[in-house]
């Protein structure tokens, strides 16, 4: 019998198993990920985060190019992220905050300085910030980098959509817009909270055209408030994540939702958004071609797993 220690953490209830493997010496295959994240036979999580040094992954088969970039940028640590089905993912906005918090709690980085995190979606700069609502959980602000609308240009706002999404519980197919956050997203605007609540997201929505690598699908309702600052906005969101199903929150999805809402509102639309999700609220700030995500990160427990062999 072997024992492996892992940590459970979450960002706005988007939860993760964190595997500390600094030298990337462990064997992390899809079946192991599925076993760990299974909610009945394992610990239960939306995904798994392996904490490894970027230099240790340079010769790896799935992260080599990205690890090279991280090393060149001075990012000592790399977030090797896997979806609950075992598939490799580019990035996770909630996960990168939890990753940074883990490094802070382990004393591996200085929380008073920007934290560089290597990911398959590029190197992310993370800083610790105060919870705007005065809560006790630490918040982290992530420079999520550049974004784009892969099938539309900024001058295509009159088109408004590039795809159509069919969803159980929603009576008619809805138009949507694709947003590239380093991982793929498809954002659907719904007319009412009733329709947002009625959407059945246990099964994957049908997206046409189907993106080559699949997509995360966000459903949003923009709160109308005529007295609000025109530069700020608020929306509610639910999400179906590829390889996982419905999750309580999605960080890159929250960014995609805010960017889509801004796109539909036009150049004078809000640039500072609060995104309410079932797991809690996050803040999204849009600055020209870059977007920033702020939200909480919590470590819940340290666990010793029995009968799991990940030795190389």
Buried (B, 14 or more C-beta within 10 A) or exposed (E): EEEBEBBBBBBBBBBBBBBBBBEBEBEBEEEBBBBBBEEEEBBBBBBBBBBBBBBBBBEBEEBEEBBBBBBEEEBBBBBBBBBBBBBBBBBBBBBBBBBBBBBBBEEBBEBEEBBBBBBBBBBBBBBBEEBEEEEEEBBBBBBBBEBBBEBBEEEBBEEBBBBBBEBEEBEEBBEBBBBBBBBBBBBBBBEEEEBBEBBEBEEBBEBEEEBEEBBBBBBBBBEEEEEEEEEBBBBBBBBBBBBBBBBBBBBBBBBBBBBBBBBBBEEEBBBBBBBBBBBBBBBBBBEEEEBBBBBBBBBEEEBEBEEBEBEE
